[in-house]
Amino acid sequence: MYYYGTTGVNKAGNLEIGGVDTIELTRDFGTPLYVYDVALMRERARGFKHAFEEQNINSQVAYASKAFSTVAMVQLAEEEGLSLDVVSGGELYTALAAGFPPERIHFHGNNKSKEELEMALDNRIGCIVVDNFFEMELLKSICQEKNVKVNILLRVTPGIEAHTHDYILTGQEDSKFGFDLQNGQAGTALITALQFEHFEVLGLHCHIGSQIFETTGFLLAAKKIVEQMAVWKNELGFEAKVLNLGGGFGIRYTKEDEPIPPSHYVSEIIKEVKKLTSQSSLKMPEIWIEPGRSLVGDAGITLYQVGSSKDVPGVRKYLAVDGGMSDNIRPALYQAKYEAVLAKKPLARANETVSIAGKCCESGDMLIWDLPLPETGEDEILAVFCTGAYGYSMSNNYNRIPRPAVVFVENGKATQVVKRETYEDLVRLDLPLK
Ligand SMILES: *Cc1c(COP(=O)(O)O)cnc(C)c1O
């Protein structure tokens, strides 16, 4: 098996993480349980940051908090000197409740409401990534009303979409996000923004996709944007201070995935932007990136209690756990794949192939198909790896299943950072008929 971060096997033969026995974690906090390897999250954050520092490049590494947004996680991001992306009033509220410095918060989204924009301005956040003309007008009127100035980036679609091992070049980008570069919308947006005294246009932003395993897409996007920056410098006298190339750096979920180190993306991006800007006699901009999954994904594991099993002779064996699409909807949503072991015998030889079912009332509620496992005994705990990104953040109460607790582990110590939901929590917002 593959070990992430501090994950390993302890003297008792159990799976451990952050120096803590996973079986003890399930006794102390119950199941299902999300467990995060704090040391690995710190290592990932530092990997991105150091890659910029090494080359003396002004930068911001903004954690895309949608991957896993809780007060403790935001505080960890702050400890590591990251900036923070939020995409809703709720994520912004979480960041502010965590005491995150507002000037390092960036607000994204294709349909920010008036209330959300007002909240962002009232709290003096670092910048707003303006996505479309509707938002630009809305933001203008709020700035006028409040008589405040705001930093903005313009989100552009460079006509490049990354698809894991592949990227597509599209002429007319068909995306719900951003101003299109090729059809001139981005230019119009820039001219409009530059004319408005309450906007400080810092620069440009793009995000080309997720779970990307190569640098090509980022370099192509950088090229398209820097070429356009050169045109805008000549025509409008505008020079971007910031080039934000988004997130989407791929991680290893299963042995089929072959990620490249964070530092490699960063050094390639720096090299390309340096080359392109010097060719066009542009100043080297600050480079911002927005990793989400790659900061937290492989640091998370989910521990489940194994329950019922069902043998369909000659077809397959199902093994059901006490969670499923309520705590990890990714397999049902987009056939995401995971690996897992039995936490009491992670090293035992696999002698059967089972499929891991969730407990929700949906046939599609399967966590892993065809997982090689040793024979399961009584009272087994299944540990599913790499569930740190878009697991808790996409969790839900389907079938009125309470959402699991979240525990951070580091240096032999476990700290609960999200409480397990209770049945009372489930009906807390419900109002009786009479
Ligand atoms: C989702 C998103 C990210 C983070 O993507 P990951 O694949 O989790 O790294 C970054 N920036 C923007 C604008 C996003 O929408």
The ligand as an SDF file (V2000), in Angstrom:
LIG
                    3D

 15 15  0  0  0  0  0  0  0  0999 V2000
  -11.9820   25.2280   -7.1990 C   0  0  0  0  0  0  0  0  0  0  0  0
  -11.0920   26.3560   -7.4500 C   0  0  0  0  0  0  0  0  0  0  0  0
   -9.7680   26.3020   -7.0060 C   0  0  0  0  0  0  0  0  0  0  0  0
   -9.1670   25.1020   -6.3330 C   0  0  0  0  0  0  0  0  0  0  0  0
   -9.1810   23.9660   -7.1260 O   0  0  0  0  0  0  0  0  0  0  0  0
   -8.4160   22.6470   -6.6370 P   0  0  0  0  0  0  0  0  0  0  0  0
   -8.6420   21.6770   -7.7380 O   0  0  0  0  0  0  0  0  0  0  0  0
   -9.0650   22.2110   -5.3690 O   0  0  0  0  0  0  0  0  0  0  0  0
   -6.9910   23.0150   -6.4470 O   0  0  0  0  0  0  0  0  0  0  0  0
   -8.9800   27.4220   -7.2000 C   0  0  0  0  0  0  0  0  0  0  0  0
   -9.4620   28.5330   -7.7950 N   0  0  0  0  0  0  0  0  0  0  0  0
  -10.7350   28.6110   -8.2450 C   0  0  0  0  0  0  0  0  0  0  0  0
  -11.1990   29.8530   -8.8700 C   0  0  0  0  0  0  0  0  0  0  0  0
  -11.5790   27.5290   -8.0860 C   0  0  0  0  0  0  0  0  0  0  0  0
  -12.8390   27.6080   -8.5360 O   0  0  0  0  0  0  0  0  0  0  0  0
  1  2  1  0
  2  3  1  0
  2 14  2  0
  3  4  1  0
  3 10  2  0
  4  5  1  0
  5  6  1  0
  6  7  2  0
  6  8  1  0
  6  9  1  0
 10 11  1  0
 11 12  2  0
 12 13  1  0
 12 14  1  0
 14 15  1  0
M  END
$$$$
